[in-house]
Amino acid sequence: MVFSNYGVFKDGENMNLIEAITTRRSVREYLNKDIDSHVLEQILRAALWTPSGKNGQPWRFKIVTGKEKEAISKLSVYGSWMKNAACFVVVFLDKSHSYHYIKNVQSCGAFIQNIMLAAHSLNIGSCWIGEILSQSKNVNKLLGIADNMELIGIVTLGYYDVKSITTRKAFEEFELR
Ligand SMILES: Cc1cc2nc3c(=O)[nH]c(=O)nc-3n(C[C@H](O)[C@H](O)[C@H](O)COP(=O)(O)O)c2cc1C
């Protein structure tokens, strides 16, 4: 197998998991096209199988469209393109889960990644937005979400023509010897 920093596989239907992982890229330009609610549900139902510490499943999410999407976009420095996504999945940690804070946050991160991979397998683009966390109080308020839900990140979702061209460092740089 020849490894490439650009990803080895093509996009397309029926991609296997290695293809999905290596061809996903952040998408920051979206087509003006809605995502069917059944498709969205399929993505989120898949992500519910994310592992979590003691199977606590501490993530919660809200799907945001329309005026709320516009208002949240205004809170981020990336709002100018975020608002063009078909929807946001706003991901929270339910802090009433007292298990272990770091593990709970890690589980929510894995949940976000699985949303992105599931979306990609259906040819839907996404971008993980962390540049909103400083606005967490405002996001909760705007969405009417209680304070015991901690904002972890936003996933923008939408159909696309263009995805970013990113690479990765060489394999050898990661392996500690
Ligand atoms: C925790 C986290 C926070 C991120 N926050 C942002 C963000 O606020 N805005 C943005 O455009 N991309 C954000 N990204 C996406 C990264 O910039 C992107 O994943 C990285 O540059 C690699 O590019 P790729 O996803 O195309 O492979 C974030 C990614 C992660 C994992």
The ligand as a MOL file (V3000), in Angstrom:
LIG
                    3D

  0  0  0     0  0            999 V3000
M  V30 BEGIN CTAB
M  V30 COUNTS 31 33 0 0 0
M  V30 BEGIN ATOM
M  V30 1 C -11.1140 20.6700 18.2690 0
M  V30 2 C -11.1970 21.2460 16.8830 0
M  V30 3 C -11.5750 22.5630 16.7090 0
M  V30 4 C -11.6670 23.1240 15.4370 0
M  V30 5 N -12.1260 24.4030 15.2930 0
M  V30 6 C -12.2470 24.9280 14.0610 0
M  V30 7 C -12.8070 26.2240 13.8910 0
M  V30 8 O -13.1930 26.8970 14.8360 0
M  V30 9 N -12.9050 26.7190 12.6170 0
M  V30 10 C -12.5260 25.9810 11.5260 0
M  V30 11 O -12.6580 26.4720 10.4080 0
M  V30 12 N -12.0120 24.7240 11.6600 0
M  V30 13 C -11.8820 24.1930 12.8880 0
M  V30 14 N -11.4160 22.9100 13.0360 0
M  V30 15 C -11.0410 22.1290 11.8490 0
M  V30 16 C -9.5280 22.0540 11.6840 0
M  V30 17 O -9.0160 23.2960 11.2830 0
M  V30 18 C -9.2060 20.9560 10.6360 0
M  V30 19 O -9.7210 19.7270 11.0610 0
M  V30 20 C -7.6980 20.8340 10.4200 0
M  V30 21 O -7.1760 22.0060 9.8560 0
M  V30 22 C -7.3760 19.6580 9.5010 0
M  V30 23 O -8.0400 19.8200 8.2700 0
M  V30 24 P -9.0290 18.7070 7.7000 0
M  V30 25 O -10.1830 18.5740 8.6490 0
M  V30 26 O -9.4610 19.2370 6.3570 0
M  V30 27 O -8.2650 17.4290 7.5810 0
M  V30 28 C -11.3280 22.3370 14.2980 0
M  V30 29 C -10.9550 21.0060 14.4670 0
M  V30 30 C -10.9080 20.4530 15.7330 0
M  V30 31 C -10.5690 18.9940 15.8910 0
M  V30 END ATOM
M  V30 BEGIN BOND
M  V30 1 1 1 2
M  V30 2 1 2 3
M  V30 3 2 2 30
M  V30 4 2 3 4
M  V30 5 1 4 5
M  V30 6 1 4 28
M  V30 7 2 5 6
M  V30 8 1 6 7
M  V30 9 1 6 13
M  V30 10 2 7 8
M  V30 11 1 7 9
M  V30 12 1 9 10
M  V30 13 2 10 11
M  V30 14 1 10 12
M  V30 15 2 12 13
M  V30 16 1 13 14
M  V30 17 1 14 15
M  V30 18 1 14 28
M  V30 19 1 15 16
M  V30 20 1 16 17
M  V30 21 1 16 18
M  V30 22 1 18 19
M  V30 23 1 18 20
M  V30 24 1 20 21
M  V30 25 1 20 22
M  V30 26 1 22 23
M  V30 27 1 23 24
M  V30 28 2 24 25
M  V30 29 1 24 26
M  V30 30 1 24 27
M  V30 31 2 28 29
M  V30 32 1 29 30
M  V30 33 1 30 31
M  V30 END BOND
M  V30 END CTAB
M  END
